[in-house]
Amino acid sequence: MRHFNDLNLTRQQITSGYSIRKLLRQRWFVVVLALIFTGLGAALTGVLFKTGVHTLDNLRLELLTILPPWFILPLLSSLGGLLSGTIVSKFAPAAGGSGVTQIINYLRHKEVPMGLKVGIGKLVAGIIAIGSGFPLGPEGPAVQMGGSVAWKMAQWLKAPVAFRRVIVAAGSGAGIAAVFSAPIGGFIYAIEELLNSSRPVILLLVIVTTFWADTWANIFQGQGFTLDIDLPLTINLLPIDFAYLFFLGIVVGLLAQLYTQYVLFMQRLGNNWFKQKLILRMTISGTILGSIFSFLPGEFHHVGELKKLIVLGDGNISLALGTFVILFFSTGLAAASGAPGGLFFPMLILGGCIGSACGTWVEILTGHFPTTYTLAGMGSFVAACTRTPISAMFLAFAPTKNLLILKPVLLACLTSFLIARLFNEKSIYERQIELENNEDPKIKDSQALTTTP
């Protein structure tokens, strides 16, 4: 059966590649327009998402200077959960969750609602949820928003079904490129995770779209839409560091597998307790999350800044381990709530915490601190959870743009990836899809604009 499925997939890829080449010859102008508008749309939605979250974050921090944390944080998180849950439940049910699983299901020819309604719902609900205090990231929503925009562009231009599937994957990769300023990471992710394809014509279309989206995102950011975090790091790599990085990959692989199991357990628990009551589920989760963070130090009131603090090494080992424990449990709760937010960003911080803590221990034992440890931890945690080591390497590379980081990060990513696969071959997203399908075999959305042809 597995051989038959592989053969069928190969036949589909060959047919798809032929259809797209035919389209390029006969309707090249349609393809160009689709790529231009997809990249522009993915960049615009990604930048708007980051800007909206950044604005609400600042508002929340300003309120904390006036009112006590024990009052304002639970209030804002519960209100955010209520509003975000209402938007998803009443306006676009397909906009709930991370967004990555929805795109994967679509690319596997499942009935999944697509279109601008889903993208807009994801944009607004995601900004409210994350901006009000749900410790999730923008990359999952960016993937779904980029894919939804791409689907609508292809529909407007009356592109064939084979091309529509590729452009949705390209739009999803463009979303990653826009929010992480990582066009190569978005390109590799679309190929490695979403398409599982290496056809030359498909590679060309995806890479053009992701780089185009990154270019537009830079233009928008240059006009003041958002603020990126720069990480000026000094990177030194010694031969002994490779042994340390191999050890780090083992540690991160084990912890990432534990994290995956925990997230899936929390989602299963939430499904059993709340069934389809998304609004109640998100409101209660927001109240709990706000209450937890209200009793923590001020650094935890702005989770996004923790990434910079951990990566630059300004924090100590207690902060790194404390951040890991808090985000380990709180992000699992946030994901289980059904909130529209991604897990990449929490994974990066969790991996950075482990890398920073392990690097400090190495320094205590040997007197040498491996400067690549924190970024290697970030990439390897993503690689172990998502089973995409190459994408994870380029996402960890994005903050520094320093080519010296690629080799050590890749070593840690491959090690953690192999360790995690010893327990389960499937990524966290594939297992989330299995969980959703087991509990709700048909993905429905009566309000969706359209479904897969």
Secondary structure, DSSP 8 states (H G I E B T S, - for coil): -HHHHHHHHHHHHHHHHHHHHHHHHH-HHHHHHHHHHHHHHHHHHHHHHHHHHHHHHHHHHHHHTTS-HHHHHHHHHHHHHHHHHHHHHHT-GGG-S-SHHHHHHHHTT----BSHHHHHHHHHHHHHHHHTT---BSHHHHHHHHHHHHHHHHHHTT--HHHHHHHHHHHHHHHHHHHHT-HHHHHHHIIIIII----HHHHHHHHHHHHHHHHHHHHHHHTTS-------------HHHHHHHHHHHHHHHHHHHHHHHHHHHHHHHHHHHHTT-HHHHHHHHHHHHHHHHHTS-GGGGSHHHHHHHHHHT-S-HHHHHHHHHHHHHHHHHHHHTT-S-BSHHHHHHHHHHHHHHHHHHHHHHHS---TTHHHHHHHHHHHHHHS-HHHHHHHHHTTT--GGGHHHHHHHHHHHHHHHHHH-SS-HHHHHHHHHHHH-SS---TT-SB---
